[in-house]
Amino acid sequence: MISVEEALAEILSHVQPLEPEPVPVLEAMGRVLAEEIVSDINIPPFDNSAMDGYAVRAVDVAMASPEMPVPLKVVGSVAAGYVTDASVAPGTAIRIMTGAPLPEGATAVVPYEDTSDFDRPKEDRLLRPADRIEVRQPVAPRDHVRPAGEDLRFGELVMAPGRVIRPQEIGVLASLGRPTVLVHRRPRVAILATGDELLEIHEPLRPGKIRNSNEYTNAALVTRTGGEPLRLGIARDTKGDLVTKIRSGLAQGADLFLTSGGVSVGDYDVVKDVLGAEGEMQFWRVNMKPGKPLAFGLLADSVPLIGLPGNPVSAMVSFEQFARPAILKMLGHTDLAKPTIEAVLDEPVTNSGRRGFVRVVVSHSPDGYHARTTGEQGSGVLTSMAKANGLAVVPEGTYRVEAGTTLTVQMLDWPEGTRA
């Protein structure tokens, strides 16, 4: 039986970031960049006004004050999106709007509120632009001017490969005129539930049967992590049926297999046997609870298979520890760990002595984070996961944790892919 860290290291050693693919820029949200982005323009491409006001020569108004305003002749106007042929000569000004190119001859912008034009109603200013103004405050050269290249300069490296694309990166890409961008391909994750006891979710219950919830939970987890679930349905407890399903997934281009069930020591637990026959078995037990019976191996063409336990809580906890980081690595992420916090337990918990993952509800108070269990911690109590927003991690060799103890908690509900 190997440790959680050893199991994860073994799995991650067999997965790599997938090849790049071009996608429309809006579809790159949350994906990992697979190319260098170098600016081929200056942004902004020209000096422009940071204020609504008047473009002036700073030297002309250097001595302006409310008591001694400087009069200037208005020789034109320019709005954002337009240019003007007029230029600012000594003793003149040009009315200018935020974002408009700075006219020739101007060295600064005086805000409206520092001129006599501010005394006029806005509607009057729009209908009857002033032909003369008085400037009441001085400006220095380049005041209220956004220089060309202030944001990005031609030839500048904007983003390196490995950057997680957020809305702000999408905005930058759009400003660079990039309708598409190269990102790492999403992994196709084949999902297969095993067991004669399973029914499809639309089927009525029958004696000895349960509905196939694991397939849907795992598909949802894959989707949330960023992969593309490839649902293969239910494999019955025979080697032939399981082999058929696995070969079908390989034919459909699966990059990773997730099975649930069939990995413990029962007579009908066939995943380990099929891994031995169809590929190469690496390990099948991990020192953790829930989730001890976890298989890992390689199928044809070194396609990895993670055999999750059949109990629904065990399957979910094992997914978070092993499948999630594997999928994230395939997507090109480098930070593969769940977000964690330190929380004080508000009640005692017992543990098996293995690495424990206790379903908890985390809350925040003025003295920090606190955690309480969701109740019954059985590996078949799926509602304990539905109630939880975190997994409190109990170290190996610990059999009881008293109330008031601080534990690391893996947060379940924080968004995926928010850290590079």
N, C-alpha and C positions, 0 to 999 in steps of 0.2 A: 504494500500500500504506500503510495507516494504522497508527498505534500501538495497542497494547492499550488504553491509556487513552482514546484517541479513539473506538475501537470501542465500548468499554463505555459511555462517555458518550452516544453516539448511540443505543444500544439502550435505555438507561435513560430517555432523553428521551421514549420512545414507550410507556412502561409506567407505570401508576399503581396505587396500592393499590385493590384491588377493594372493592365495596360490602359493608357489614356484613351479617351474618346471625346470628340467635340460635341458640345451641347449648347443649345441657346442659352444666353446669359441668364435669363430668369430661371431656367431649370438647373442652374449651377448652385442654387441656394443650398447650403449645408454640405456641399461636395468639397473635395480636396483638390486644389490646383495642381496640375501636372505639367506646367510650363512656366517659363519666365515671362513676366509681363513687363515690357520696357516701353516707356512713353515715347511716341513718335511726334509729339507736339509739346509746346508749352501750354500749361493750364494755370491761369487764364492765358489766352494767346496774345493779349494786349494789355497795356496799362488801362485800368478802368476805375470808375468812381465807386467808393464804398458807401457813399451817402447821396441823398437827394440834396442838391444845392447848386453852387456855381463854381465852375472851373476858372481858376485865376492864376496869375503869377504871384507866388508867395511874396516876392520882394515888394509888390505893389501894396500889400496890406499888412506889412510887417509891423507898422505902428498903429494899426486900427484899435479903437477902443469904443466903448459905449459913449464916452464923452466926446471923442474925436473920431467919428466914423469916416471911412474912406469911400468916396463916391466912385462908382465904376459904370461904364457904359455897357449895356448888354447887347452883344452883336450876334447872338444866335442861340440855338438850343439843340440838345441831342438826347435821345432816349435810348434805353437798352435795346440792342438789336439793330441800331442804326449808326451811321457815321456822319460827320459834318465836314464840309469843305471850309467852314469858318475856322479861324485861328485866333488865339488870345494874344493880342498885342498889348503894350503898356497902357494901363488905364482902362482895360476892357475886361469883360467876363462873358462866359457862355453858360447858360442854364443847362444843368446836367442831371440825369437821373441815375439811380443806383445801377451799376453794371454797364453803363454806357462807356465807350472808349474815351479816354482822355484826349481832348482836342490838342492839336499842334500849338505849341507855345505855352500851354498851361503846365504848372508845376505842382499845383495843389488844388484841393476842393474845399470850399467854405460851405458848411451845412446851412440849409435854409434858416434855421433858428438863430443863426448869427448874422443875419442880414435883415434889412428893412422889409424885404419881401415877406418875412414871416408875420408881419403885422397885418397883412392882407388875408381875408378869408380864402380858404383853399380853392373854392369854386371860382373866385375872382382871379386867383393866380392862374388857374387852368384856362379860363376864357380870355383873359387879357394879360398876357405875359408882360412883365415890367420891361421898359426899355432902359431904365437906370435903377441901380440899387446902391445901398450904403452897407458897407461891411463893418461890423461892430466888434469883431474879434480877430486877432492876427492868426495866421497859419504859417507853419514852417514848410519848407519844401517836402513834398511827398505825403503831407498830411491828408488822410482820408482817400488815399490812392492805393489800390491793390495792384502791385506790379505784375507784369507778365512773368509767368513761371513761378509765381508765389506758391502755388500748390504743387505743381510738377514741372520739371524742366525736360526738354528734349534729351533723350538718351538715358534718362534716369531709370534705375531699376525700381519698379513700382511694387511688384509682388514676386516672391520667390516660390518655387514649387513647394508644396506642403502646406500652404496657407489654406485654412478653412474659410470658405466663401460665405460671408454674411451679407445682410442688406447693404452695408457701407461699401464692401468690396464690389458688389454689383453696381452701385452708383459710380464708383471709380472706373470700372470697366466700361460702363455706358459713356462716361465722359471722354474716354479714350476711343470711342467709336468701335467697340468690340461687340458685335452681335452674337458671337459664339466664343467659347473658351474651352481649352482642354482640361478635363478633370479625369480622375481615375474612375474606371468603370465600376458600376455597382455589381457586387457578386450575386450570382444566381444560387440561392440556397435551397437545396432539395429538402423537403420536410416529409418525414415518413413516420407514422405511428404504427406500432406493432402490438399484436395481441388478439387472440380469439374472442376476448371479452368485449371488444369495442364495437360500438354501433355508430353509424353516421348520425349527425346531430338532428336530422329530420325524422329519424326512425323512432317509433314508440319503444319504450323500455320493455325488456323481456327478462325473465328470471336469469340471474347470473351475468347480466350485461350492464355496461355503462357507456355513456356517450363519449365520443372522441373529442374531448376538450383540448388535449395537448396539441393537436394539429393546429387549432385555431389560436391558442396562446402563442405557440412558437412562430406561426406566421405573423402574428401581430408584433412580436418581439423583433423578428427579422426586419419587418417594415420600419419600425421605429428606429432601429439601429442604422438603417440606410440600405439594407440589402433588398433583393427582389425574391420573395418566396416562390418556390416552385413546389406546389402541393402534389404529392404522389399518392395520397390517400392512406388506406389501412393495409398493412401487410399481416397476413395471418401467421400463426406460430409454426410455420414450416420453412425450412431452408429454401425450398423452391420458390415460394411466393416472395420471400424477402429478396432473393437474388434477382428475380424478375423485376421487382420494383426498383432495385438499385441500378440494374442495367438500363432501365427506362430513364432514370434520372441522369445517368452518364450520357445517354444518347441525346438528351435535351440540353446538354452543355452545363450541367451543374458544376459550380466551383467549390461547393462545400455541401456535405450531407449532414443533416440533423435527424437522428432517429430518436424516438422516445419509447422506452420499454425494451425488454428483451436483453438486459445487460447484467442481471444479477446472477444467482447461482441455481435458479430453478431448472427443472427438466426442459421447460419450453422457452428458455431464454436463449435465443438463437443468434443474436447480433454478433457476439464474440466469435461464434463458430463460422459465420458467414464472412466476417472480416478476415479470419484466418485463411479461408478458402479463396476469397475474391481479392485479397490484398495482403496487407501486413499489419498485424496487431502491435500496438505500442504499449498500452497499459489499459487496465480496466477497473482499478479501485483507487480512490482518492481519500485522504484522511480528512474528511469533512462531514458535517451533518447539518441539514439534509444533503444528500447527493453522493454518498459513498460509492454506489455502483455506477461509475462513469467510464465508458469505453472510448478509446481513441485509436484510430488506425488510418491507413492509407489504402485507397482503392486503386483501380487502374489509372494510369497516368498521374499517380501521386495525388489524386483528389482526396482531401482529408474528410474523414467521417468522425463526427462526435456523437457518441451514443449516450443520450441523456437518460436518466432513470425514468421509470414509468409513472411514479407518483407525481402529481402535478406540481406540488411545491418544490420537490427535489428537482424536477425538470427546469422550473423557472430559476431557482437559485443557481443551478449548474450553468444554465444559459448565461446568466449575468457574469459568472466568474470566468467562463471559458469561450463560449460561442460569441458573445458580444465583442470581446477584444479581438478575436480572430477576424470577425467581419470588419471591425474598424480598421485593422491593419490592412486588409484587402482594399479598403476604400482609400488608403493612403494616409490615415491618421497616424500620428506619433504618440499622442497622449491617449493611452488605452484604458486607463483606470477609471472606475466609477468616481464621481465627485463624492468626497467624504467630509464629514464634520465630526467633532468630538462632542458627545452628549452624555449627560449624567443620567444613569438609570434611576427611575422613580420607584422601582420594585425589584426584588431579587429574581434572578433567573437561574435555572439549573442547566447543566451542559453535559454532554456525553464524554468529554475528554478529548474529542476530536475538534477541529476548527469548527466553531458553531456560527451559524447565520440565523439570528433571531429576528423574526418579523416584528417591527416596532412602528409606533407612531411618534414622529419627532415633532416637538413644538418648541417655540422660542419664547423666552421670558427675559426680563431685564438682567438676570444673572447668567444667561447663556442658553444653550440647547438642552432640552430634556427629552428622554425617551421612555415610553411605556410599551409593554408587549400588546399585541393584538388579541391575546387570549390563547386558546388552545394552539399548540405549535406542531401538531401532527403533520407529517409530510403529505397526507392526503387532504388536508383542510385548505382547499384553494381560496376560500374566502379570507383566510388569514393574510394572503397576499393582497387581496382586493382592499383590505382595511389598512395595509401598511404603506408608509412612504419611505421606509428605510430598512436596512438589514444591519442589526448590531452584530459586530464581529467579536466572537469570544475566542481568545487564544487557545491553542492546543494545550492539553494538560490541565485545563481548568474545568472543574466540575460544578462550581457554584460561583455566581457573581452577586455580591450583596448590593442592596439599594444604596445609592450614593456613589457608586463606582462610575468612573468615566470610561466609556468605550468608544472606539471608532465606529461610525455608522456610515455604511454605503447608502447614499441617497438614491432612491429608485425613480423619483419623479422629476429630477432635474433634466433639462433638455439634452438631447444627444448632440455631439459634434460641436460644442461651443468652445472647446479648447483645442488649440492646434496640437 
